[in-house]
Amino acid sequence: MVVLSNDADGDPIGLAESIADIVLANVLVDEQVLPELARREAFSESMLQALPGRYEFLHDPENGFEIVRSGEQITLLFGGERVLYHAGDGQLVNDAGQLTVIFDMQQSQLVSWLGARTGKAFKVRKINDFQPSKADLNRLVGRYFSAELNTQIEICHNGRALGMISAEEVYQLEYCESDLLKTSHEDITRLRIQQCQGTVSLFTGVHNVLNIEFVKT
């Protein structure tokens, strides 16, 4: 398993080992010696409602997984299907005990993915499929300028889809949340929307890390 990264903070080794835990689970573990779960608790209705959806890793937003519900069963989709069981205290595990994701009972949301080999927890967040109103789109559409880069981008909407124009190239743009946009641009992958005293700004950083600002002109 190889993960290439230009940023050591992305922990490519830990990510590769975590991926291997899932993809190679049936190869690396002898089914005859799989540990049985110490206990299994029923999912509460609030957990069954909160868990399904798409998730991304905070340190690597381009990668993620999906959780789906079928009746009382919860399944994680990532390199295959893994049925999850509630082992208590918000810990969701698969039969082999090689996959653990942590559900915060107080916040009622999934918060981290625990690597079985590394023991390291990777924070995750749920991607909300936000549907913008006409007012949201009108507020967003327009030209933006970054003094730091001396660069202009334009957000446009053709009645069906959003787009971002940069250096005369058009890139796909979609809402992840009410204040977060995902783009098909290879460098500007996310844009965080902020509005202060009537001025709309877009920041290239996500997860509370605000990097380059584009101010609406």
MOMO-V106003 format. One record per run of one state. SS is the DSSP state (@ for helix, = for strand, . for the rest). FROM is the first residue (numbers start at 1). TO is the last residue. If there is no record, write none. Layout:
ss->[SS:SS]
from->[FROM:FROM]
to->[TO:TO]
This chain:
ss->[.:@:.:@:.:@:.:@:.:=:.:@:.:=:.:=:.:=:.:=:.:=:.:=:.:=:.:=:.:@:.:=:.:=:.:=:.:=:.:=:.:=:.:=:.:=:.]
from->[1:8:11:12:24:25:29:31:34:41:42:45:52:53:58:60:71:73:78:81:87:91:94:99:105:109:116:121:128:134:141:142:147:151:158:162:167:169:178:180:184:190:197:199:204:213:217]
to->[7:10:11:23:24:28:30:33:40:41:44:51:52:57:59:70:72:77:80:86:90:93:98:104:108:115:120:127:133:140:141:146:150:157:161:166:168:177:179:183:189:196:198:203:212:216:217]
